[in-house]
Amino acid sequence: MATPTQPIRFYTEDELDALERTDPDRAYRIARAQAMAQRQRPQAAAASGPPDPAAVQQAVDGVRHILQRDGGDIELVAIEGGVVRVRMKGACAGCPNSVIDLRNVVEKIVLGVAGVHAVVNVF
């Protein structure tokens, strides 16, 4: 039996958007449960070995395109074990929202790479 923090399946963004139009509370609960489940998942992925540097770079490049829309940028600084160190640059440097962007955008994409269990912004 699934609990609110352990969804039976993961919904796509399009499915959540469609559900939000008809039942916003349910869509919020599902999105929250999925986010919590994804935060726990990287710990299991870290046991599979170190992340592939090319896959990490590709994920960071994907994030870069998102951040550049608002004048920001990101740089891959280092990969140390399962920890990816990045530097927020451009409009993101010193922006109060950069912490939110790191959590909601950067981590969401970079933690999807097998072996990555944390993303840290270095200054």
Sequence and secondary structure as in RCSB ss.txt:
>XXXX:A:sequence
MATPTQPIRFYTEDELDALERTDPDRAYRIARAQAMAQRQRPQAAAASGPPDPAAVQQAVDGVRHILQRDGGDIE
LVAIEGGVVRVRMKGACAGCPNSVIDLRNVVEKIVLGVAGVHAVVNVF
>XXXX:A:secstr
   TTS SS   HHHHHHHHHH HHHHHHHHHHHHHHHHHHHHHHHTT S  HHHHHHHHHHHHHHHHTTTEEEE
EEEEETTEEEEEEEETTTT TTHHHHIIIIIHHHHTTSTT  EEEE  
